[in-house]
Amino acid sequence: MMIGDKKVVHTASLIIPENEKASFDFSVGNWEINLQVFCKIDKDEAKQGILAVEIIDGIPNMILTNWLNSLGMATIEPVEFGTTDSGNKLYTMISQWYIGGVNKIDIQFLLGGENGINE
């Protein structure tokens, strides 16, 4: 499956209760990715839709801060997540809805880009 010039390598659909973390594993080539996703509400932060990745205890944690729109929020273009050992760029895209204290998240990871995919 392709989106533009990028190959979709993993897709997850998650329903995460407020204050809970979701975790999942997938691999891209020789790269084993263990990822946690957490939706955080920060009443002191006025800005909505903050996306950050922090390494906690050696595990990448994708933190979505103040993604609070029941009509949905999304990254509008692929966000670079990392680079594989063969030099391919790994990107992510997220769509999210916050409904009644529950986060519905669709997340996908894409490989490639302007330089194609190195085998």
N, C-alpha and C positions, 0 to 999 in steps of 0.2 A: 504494500500500500504506500502510495506517495502523496505528499502534499507539496505542491510546487516542485522544487528540486531536492526535497528532503524525504528520506525513507522513514516511515513510522515504525519504530522498533519496540514500543511498549505503550499500552493504553490501560488505564485503570479508572473505574467508576466507583466512587466511595461515598458513603453516607456516614458522617462523623458527628456524634453528639457533642454538644458544647463541652469544652474542657477535656476532651479525649484526644489522644494521638492515634493516627493510623500508621501502620507500617507495612511495607511490601518490599519484595526483592525481585530483581530481574537482572539479566546479563546482556551486555553488548560486547560481542567478541570475547576477549579474555577478562573484561572488566565486570566484576560482580558488584552490583549496586544494591545496598541495603539502605532504604530511605524511610524516614518518618515524616509525616505531614501533620501540622498542628495549626488550627485556626485560633487566633488570639484576639480578644477584644481588649483594646487599650483606650480607656476613657480619657486619658491625658493626651492622647495623640489625635489631633483634629483631622489629619489626612486619612482617607480611606484607600484601601487597595495596595498596601505595602507588601512586597514579596521579598523575603530574605532567606538565605541559606546559611545556617550555622552548623559547625561540626561540634557535636556534643557526645562525649565518650567515644570518639572515633566514628560516629554515625552522622551522615548528613541529615539535618533537620530542615525541612522546608516550612517556613513560618509565614502564614498569611495573616497579616494584622489588619483588622477592621475591614474585612471583606464582608459587609453587612447588608447587602442589597438583595431583597427578595426577588427582584426582577433579574438579578444576575450581574456578575462582573467577570472579566476575562482579561488575559494578556492579549493584546491586539496583534502581536507578532511573536515569533519564536524568541525565547530568552535563552542565551547561551548558558549551559549547565556545566560543561566540562569538555575535555578532549580525550579521546581514546588513545591507547598506546600506538595505534597505527596512524594517528594524526587526524582522525575524523572529529569534527565538532559534534557534540551532543547538545541538543536544544530541548526545551520543554515549553509546553503551552497548557494553560489552565483555564477552565471555565468553572464558575462557582455560584451557587445560590444559597442564601441564608434564610431558612424558613422555620419559624417557631423554635429557635434554639438549636436547629440541626443544620449542618453544612453538607450540601450535596456538591461533590467535586468530581469533575472529569479532568483527568490529567493525561497528557501524552508526551512521549519522548520521541524526538526525531533525530536522525543522523544524516549528515551531509552538509549541503549548502553550496556556496558559490564555487568551491573547489571539487565538488563531487564527493564520491565515497571511495576511500582507499581500501583495498582488500588486503 
